[in-house]
Amino acid sequence: MPNPDDIDPTEARTVADLAMCLRRVRARAGNPSLRELEQRARRGRRSLPRSSISDMLAGKRLPPKLLLFTFLHACGIKTGDDPRWLVSWNRLASHDIDAEELRPLSEELVAEVREAGLTRIGTTYLTDMQWHELFADVRELDIYMAYGQTWTRMHARDLARVAARQDARIRAVLADPDDERTISVLANRFGLTAEELRRRIEDTRAEYAALRTDGGAAIEIYYRPGDRMFSFYRLDNTAVVGFYSHSRTRAASVPVLVCERPGGLFTFVQEEWDAVIRDSRPA
């Protein structure tokens, strides 16, 4: 179940929003003084000047990544266990672009975008797509991914809301843990052992199974063998496609596309889903 006291930095759209999250983090940690935070960082052999903390909490500018993480560690948050902070920082950093440097689109490109049904392009896969808005009033949710622990946990509240709707349906397709070739390829891709990958797949399967409630949505979980070149999500008439990095270092920023029916890209996603389901088995 989602933690009601959770502070979700991915909801931050501006540096001011991020600063508000940080003030809540400090308050939840017992509201330590700036001096105490500085001392905690020093004990961990890190630098956290009081003046920098003050600027960070005021939301004057996006703090350097190392400074942000040092503050979070001083407040008891292990950023290695919660990738949302890195994702949020990357997202805000990527938006620091001078709009005057952007060139207007050609009429031909605009026509092609419309024909594809493309509505948004991002580089921060987990948060750039305004997931909360995409989840609003969803009745049919189809999910295709390798194991997707981070995505599933980040959107636990939205998933629970969909699962509570009697007229809704959630279908999730995960990598087949019993297919040796699938596990070997994906474990190498993600830099995991085969055992760890299987454990993560099982954990994700269990999280979707736990969404089932009497009178709630139909929850269907499947396994499919084979490699993954991308993951995708269909939320009624909107689809989100996120690419995978083939390096062994997991990238926080990867290309992601949002498209709508009846565009050509949405049709491609729908046809891919139909093919995926045909090759899948109940988990």
WOMO-V32164 format. One line per field, one symbol per residue. ss: DSSP state (H for helix, E for strand, L for the rest). phi: phi as a letter, one per 40 degrees, with the letter a starting at -180 (. if undefined). burial: # if it has 9 or more other C-alpha atoms within 8 Angstrom, else .. Layout:
ss=???
phi=???
burial=???
This chain:
ss=LLLLLLLLHHHLLLHHHHHHHHHHHHHHLLLLLHHHHHHHHHHLLLLLLHHHHHHHHHLLLLLLHHHHHHHHHHLLLLHHHLLHHHHHHHHHHHLLLLHHHLLLLLHHHHHHHHHHLEEEEELLLLLLLLHHHHHLLLLEEEEELLLLHHHHHHLHHHHHHHHLLLLLEEEEEEELLLLHHHHHHHHHHHLLLHHHHHHHHHHHHHHHHLLLLLLLLEEEEEEELLLLLEEEEEELLEEEEEELLLLLLLLLLLLEEEEELLLHHHHHHHHHHHHHHHLLEEL
phi=.cccccbbcccccbcccccccccccccccgfcccccccccccccgbbadcccccccccgcaccddccccccccccgcccccbcccccccdccccccbcccccccccccccccccccgcbabbbbdcbccfddcccdgcbbbbbbacafdcccccbdcccccccccccbabbbbbcccccccdccccccccgbccccccccccccdcccccccbcgcccbbbbbbchcbcababbbfcbbbbbcbccccccccbbcabbbbcbccccddcccccdcccccbbdc
burial=........##.#..#############.#..#.#..##.###....##.#..#####.#..#....#########...#...##########.................#..#######.#####.###....##..##########.#..#...#.###.#####.##########....#########.#.#..##.##.###..##.###..##########..#.#######.#######...#...##########.#####.##..#..##..#...
